[in-house]
Each structure stands twice: as structure tokens, then as C-alpha cells.
């Protein structure tokens, strides 16, 4: 009935898999858990080998790094059930009824179900505060809001999808880059996939350091620009991209590019400090996107 699929890269998933396995064993349905290690360091491969002792659980070990998109495709191909539950390695279910809530959501009416993201209330150290602040304000969104625009907030770290739908869409993702959730959302919309959002979140545990997260946001901006250049984002609900296209059309992107060049260090001082401003972060993202476009 359900294949739980977890891509791994340099992360210990033992606690996550044990949590999921316990919930799955409590139910009266067929399942499998498949983890695929994407050429992690030996210490993680060794630690994660512990999950192989669990029933209906397997660990596939890759000797080459394929990236998340291809790893997910390989996991789907290795699975045997019609519904796939994808979880990132650095997550943990918030609820003890996490699995049962997803199973309840399996109906003929919907083809993909997104559970959402959550963050612990306790603040992390200042070195990780930016990712935590952004996640709390921009990703931790109630399902009632997400369902009003179902293709807008697509977080693929925690979602359930029909295998046939996933393999069709994922095969269209050709790039090994960061920031492809926006493209996946666009593909869902373009193919008229029936999407449901529910309040069934996982905690995001793998917070990046502030500087690392800023670099990832830059990578995501380049990904969006590449997709636009390849004419793959005609149908989307991405606010950042919509704003960028407006600025480019009205010739204002040149101004934002100059602003980024002049003030990026000052913005980064705030964003990597103890009290980062999410408003400044949003301005940083759009100005960097304009700058990257002007200098590509």
C-alpha cells in the first residue's frame, strides 16, 4: 500500500526510520521503507546500516553522488507500492499519528498530498537563526491557507504522491541544482495534478548556518533564472519570480541590481547577525536575482 522513501546524504536517519517504522507496524497495512544513501561519508553509511535490521526496511548504497532528483527517481523505481511518501533525511514527524493521517488522505480525489513543515519553538544559536526565522514565518503555514493556492507552497521534504504521477513529473527535472521545489510546483500545476494540503508536518532539523543558507538562496535564484531562460516556468505561483519578471519588464531590475552591488555587505551583516530581518532577506533575494540576471 505505502512505500516510504528517504534520500540520504551525510545524515543519520536511524531515529527517523525507527519512528516511522513504529507507526507503520502499528497499522494493519502493507508497507516498505527504502532509504538510498547518495555516497555519504563512511561514518554515516555505517551508522545508518542499523535500520537494515527492521522488518520491511532496506538501505540502498550508491557509490556515486546522484543528487536528490535522481536519487528520488531511483527510490521510486525500487518501490513496489502505488503511493510514495517522500521524506527528507533531516526531518522528524511532529505527530505520533503522522502515518495514519497520510493514509486517511489517500482517496481517488487527490493525486498528491503535502503535509507541511514545522520548526521547534526554541530558538537555535545565532549561527543558525536565519534559517529558523525564515522557516517559522514563511514555511510553517496552516493547510487551510496552503489549500487556497495549492501550487504555491510546495515543500517536497514531506509529501505523498501517486507513483505514476511522480515518475512522470520527476523525469522532467533534468538539473542537479538547488531550489527545484518551485519547478516541481509548476509541473504539478501544468499537469493539473490534484493537490491537497493537510496539517501533518515534520520538524525540519537540519538547519544550515546563516552563511550557508544565503549561498543556497543564491543558488536557488540561479536555478529560477535558468528555468526562465529555458522557458520552463510559464505556469507558476512563485511570488519571487513574479516580482522579478515585473521588475525586468519595467526596467527596474537594473536599479535593484545596482542596489545589491552597493549594499549586499550591509544586508548580509544583518542577515548573519543575532536578529535577522526577514524583510531584508526578501529584499536581498530579489535584488540578488536582478544582479545575477544583469551579470549572467
C-alpha positions as CSV (number, residue, x, y, z in Angstrom):
1,X,0.0,0.0,0.0
2,X,2.7,2.6,1.0
3,X,6.3,3.0,0.1
4,X,8.2,5.4,2.4
5,X,11.2,6.7,0.5
6,X,14.1,8.6,2.1
7,X,17.1,10.0,0.2
8,X,20.2,10.3,2.5
9,X,23.4,12.3,2.2
10,X,25.6,12.7,5.2
11,X,22.8,12.4,7.7
12,X,21.9,9.9,10.4
13,X,18.4,8.7,9.8
14,X,18.1,6.0,12.4
15,X,15.8,7.9,14.7
16,X,13.6,9.0,11.8
17,X,13.3,5.5,10.4
18,X,12.6,3.9,13.8
19,X,9.8,6.5,14.4
20,X,8.2,5.8,11.0
21,X,8.6,2.0,11.4
22,X,6.9,2.0,14.8
23,X,3.9,3.9,13.4
24,X,3.7,1.7,10.3
25,X,3.9,-1.5,12.3
26,X,1.0,-0.4,14.5
27,X,-1.2,-0.2,11.4
28,X,-2.8,-3.1,9.6
29,X,-1.5,-2.4,6.1
30,X,1.3,-3.3,3.8
31,X,4.4,-1.0,3.7
32,X,8.1,-0.7,2.9
33,X,10.7,1.8,3.9
34,X,13.5,2.3,1.4
35,X,16.5,4.6,2.1
36,X,19.0,5.4,-0.6
37,X,22.4,6.6,0.6
38,X,23.8,9.0,-2.0
39,X,27.5,8.3,-1.5
40,X,27.7,9.6,2.1
41,X,30.8,9.5,4.2
42,X,31.5,6.1,5.7
43,X,30.6,7.1,9.2
44,X,27.0,7.8,8.1
45,X,26.7,4.7,6.0
46,X,27.9,2.6,9.0
47,X,25.5,4.4,11.4
48,X,22.5,4.0,9.1
49,X,23.2,0.3,8.5
50,X,21.3,-0.2,11.8
51,X,18.0,0.3,10.0
52,X,18.5,-2.9,8.0
53,X,17.6,-5.0,11.0
54,X,14.0,-3.6,10.8
55,X,11.3,-5.5,9.0
56,X,10.3,-4.3,5.5
57,X,13.2,-1.8,5.6
58,X,16.1,-1.6,3.2
59,X,19.1,0.6,2.7
60,X,20.5,1.0,-0.8
61,X,24.0,2.3,-1.0
62,X,25.2,4.3,-4.0
63,X,28.9,4.7,-4.8
64,X,28.4,7.8,-6.8
65,X,26.6,11.1,-5.8
66,X,23.5,11.4,-8.0
67,X,21.8,14.4,-6.3
68,X,18.3,14.5,-4.8
69,X,16.3,14.4,-8.1
70,X,17.9,11.3,-9.5
71,X,18.0,9.6,-6.0
72,X,14.3,10.1,-5.7
73,X,13.8,8.6,-9.2
74,X,15.9,5.6,-8.2
75,X,13.9,5.2,-5.0
76,X,10.6,5.3,-6.9
77,X,11.9,2.7,-9.3
78,X,12.9,0.4,-6.4
79,X,9.5,0.7,-4.7
80,X,6.6,-1.7,-5.2
81,X,3.5,0.2,-4.0
82,X,1.3,2.7,-5.8
83,X,1.6,5.5,-3.2
84,X,5.0,7.1,-2.3
85,X,5.7,9.0,0.8
86,X,8.9,11.1,0.4
87,X,10.7,12.5,3.4
88,X,14.0,14.3,3.7
89,X,16.6,12.7,5.9
90,X,16.7,15.8,8.2
91,X,13.1,15.7,9.3
92,X,11.0,14.1,12.1
93,X,7.2,13.6,12.3
94,X,5.6,16.0,14.7
95,X,2.7,13.7,15.4
96,X,2.5,10.0,16.5
97,X,-0.4,9.7,14.1
98,X,1.7,11.0,11.2
99,X,1.4,7.9,9.0
100,X,-2.3,7.3,9.8
101,X,-3.1,10.9,8.8
102,X,-1.5,10.4,5.4
103,X,-3.3,7.1,4.9
104,X,-6.6,8.8,5.7
105,X,-5.8,11.4,3.0
106,X,-5.5,8.7,0.3
107,X,-8.6,9.0,-1.9
108,X,-9.4,9.0,-5.5
109,X,-10.0,12.7,-5.3
110,X,-6.3,13.7,-4.9
111,X,-3.1,12.6,-6.5
112,X,-0.6,14.4,-4.2
113,X,-0.8,15.4,-0.5
114,X,1.6,17.8,1.2
115,X,1.9,17.6,5.0
116,X,3.8,20.8,5.7
117,X,6.8,21.9,7.7
118,X,7.4,22.9,11.3
119,X,10.1,24.2,13.5
120,X,10.8,23.8,17.2
121,X,9.8,26.8,19.2
122,X,13.1,27.1,21.0
123,X,15.5,29.4,19.1
124,X,18.7,27.8,17.8
125,X,22.1,29.5,18.3
126,X,22.6,32.7,16.4
127,X,24.7,30.9,13.8
128,X,21.6,29.1,12.6
129,X,18.9,31.7,13.4
130,X,18.3,32.9,9.8
131,X,17.0,29.6,8.5
132,X,14.9,29.1,11.6
133,X,13.3,32.6,11.4
134,X,12.6,32.2,7.7
135,X,11.1,28.7,8.2
136,X,8.8,29.9,11.1
137,X,7.5,32.8,9.1
138,X,7.4,31.6,5.5
139,X,7.1,27.8,5.6
140,X,5.2,26.9,8.8
141,X,1.8,27.6,7.1
142,X,-1.6,26.2,8.0
143,X,-3.1,23.8,5.5
144,X,-6.2,26.0,5.2
145,X,-4.1,28.8,3.8
146,X,-2.0,26.5,1.6
147,X,-5.1,25.0,0.0
148,X,-6.3,28.4,-1.2
149,X,-3.4,28.3,-3.7
150,X,-2.3,24.7,-3.7
151,X,0.7,25.0,-6.1
152,X,2.3,28.0,-4.3
153,X,3.9,26.5,-1.1
154,X,5.3,23.2,-2.3
155,X,7.8,21.7,0.2
156,X,8.9,18.4,-1.1
157,X,10.7,17.4,2.1
158,X,7.3,15.8,3.2
159,X,4.8,14.7,0.7
160,X,2.7,11.8,-0.5
161,X,2.1,11.2,-4.2
162,X,0.9,8.5,-6.7
163,X,3.9,6.7,-8.1
164,X,2.7,7.1,-11.7
165,X,2.4,10.9,-11.3
166,X,5.7,11.2,-9.5
167,X,7.7,9.3,-12.1
168,X,6.1,11.4,-14.9
169,X,6.9,14.7,-13.3
170,X,10.3,13.9,-11.8
171,X,11.6,12.6,-15.2
172,X,11.1,16.2,-16.5
173,X,13.5,17.6,-13.9
174,X,16.9,17.4,-15.6
175,X,19.1,19.6,-13.5
176,X,21.2,18.7,-10.5
177,X,20.8,22.0,-8.8
178,X,19.3,23.5,-5.6
179,X,15.9,25.1,-5.4
180,X,13.8,22.8,-7.6
181,X,10.7,22.8,-5.4
182,X,9.4,25.8,-7.3
183,X,9.8,23.9,-10.6
184,X,8.1,20.9,-9.1
185,X,5.2,23.1,-8.1
186,X,5.0,24.5,-11.6
187,X,4.9,21.0,-13.0
188,X,2.1,19.9,-10.7
189,X,0.1,22.9,-11.8
190,X,0.9,22.5,-15.5
191,X,-0.2,18.8,-15.4
192,X,-3.3,19.6,-13.4
193,X,-2.3,17.3,-10.6
194,X,-5.0,17.3,-7.9
195,X,-3.1,18.6,-4.8
196,X,-4.3,18.5,-1.2
197,X,-2.5,20.2,1.7
198,X,-3.1,18.8,5.3
199,X,-1.7,19.7,8.7
200,X,0.6,16.8,9.1
201,X,4.0,18.4,9.4
202,X,7.5,17.2,10.1
203,X,10.1,19.1,12.0
204,X,12.9,20.5,9.9
205,X,16.0,19.5,11.9
206,X,18.9,20.2,9.5
207,X,19.2,23.9,9.9
208,X,22.0,25.4,7.8
209,X,24.4,28.1,9.2
210,X,23.4,31.6,8.1
211,X,26.1,32.0,5.5
212,X,25.4,28.5,4.1
213,X,21.7,29.3,3.8
214,X,22.4,32.6,2.0
215,X,24.6,30.8,-0.5
216,X,21.7,28.3,-1.1
217,X,19.3,31.1,-1.7
218,X,21.7,32.4,-4.3
219,X,21.9,29.0,-5.9
220,X,18.1,28.9,-5.9
221,X,18.0,32.3,-7.7
222,X,20.3,31.0,-10.4
223,X,18.0,27.9,-10.7
224,X,15.0,30.1,-11.3
225,X,16.8,32.2,-13.9
226,X,17.9,29.0,-15.7
227,X,14.4,27.7,-15.7
228,X,13.1,31.0,-17.1
229,X,15.7,31.0,-19.8
230,X,14.7,27.5,-20.8
231,X,11.0,28.6,-20.8
232,X,10.0,26.1,-18.2
233,X,8.3,28.4,-15.7
234,X,5.4,29.7,-17.8
235,X,2.9,28.3,-15.3
236,X,3.8,29.0,-11.7
237,X,2.7,30.6,-8.4
238,X,6.1,31.8,-7.3
239,X,6.0,35.3,-5.8
240,X,9.7,35.9,-6.1
241,X,9.7,35.0,-9.8
242,X,6.5,37.1,-10.5
243,X,8.2,40.1,-8.9
244,X,11.4,39.6,-10.8
245,X,9.5,39.4,-14.1
246,X,7.7,42.6,-13.3
247,X,10.9,44.4,-12.4
248,X,12.6,43.1,-15.6
249,X,9.6,44.1,-17.8
250,X,9.6,47.7,-16.3
251,X,13.4,48.0,-16.5
252,X,13.6,48.4,-12.7
253,X,15.7,45.2,-12.3
254,X,18.7,47.4,-13.3
255,X,18.1,49.6,-10.2
256,X,17.8,46.6,-7.9
257,X,21.0,45.1,-9.4
258,X,22.8,48.3,-8.5
259,X,21.4,48.3,-5.1
260,X,22.6,44.8,-4.4
261,X,26.1,45.7,-5.7
262,X,26.2,48.7,-3.3
263,X,24.6,47.3,-0.2
264,X,24.9,43.5,-0.2
265,X,27.6,43.5,2.6
266,X,25.4,45.6,4.8
267,X,22.4,43.3,4.2
268,X,24.5,40.3,4.9
269,X,25.7,41.8,8.2
270,X,22.0,41.9,9.3
271,X,21.1,38.5,8.0
272,X,24.1,36.8,9.6
273,X,23.6,38.6,12.9
274,X,21.7,37.8,16.0
275,X,18.4,39.4,14.9
276,X,18.0,39.0,11.1
277,X,15.1,40.7,9.4
278,X,13.0,38.6,7.1
279,X,12.0,41.7,5.2
280,X,15.7,42.4,4.5
281,X,16.1,38.8,3.5
282,X,13.3,39.1,0.9
283,X,14.8,42.3,-0.5
284,X,18.2,40.6,-0.5
285,X,16.8,37.7,-2.6
286,X,15.1,39.8,-5.2
287,X,18.0,42.3,-5.6
288,X,20.4,39.4,-5.9
289,X,18.2,37.8,-8.6
290,X,18.2,41.1,-10.5
291,X,22.0,41.3,-10.0
292,X,22.6,37.7,-11.2
293,X,20.4,38.3,-14.3
294,X,22.2,41.5,-15.2
295,X,25.6,39.8,-14.8
296,X,25.0,36.5,-16.4
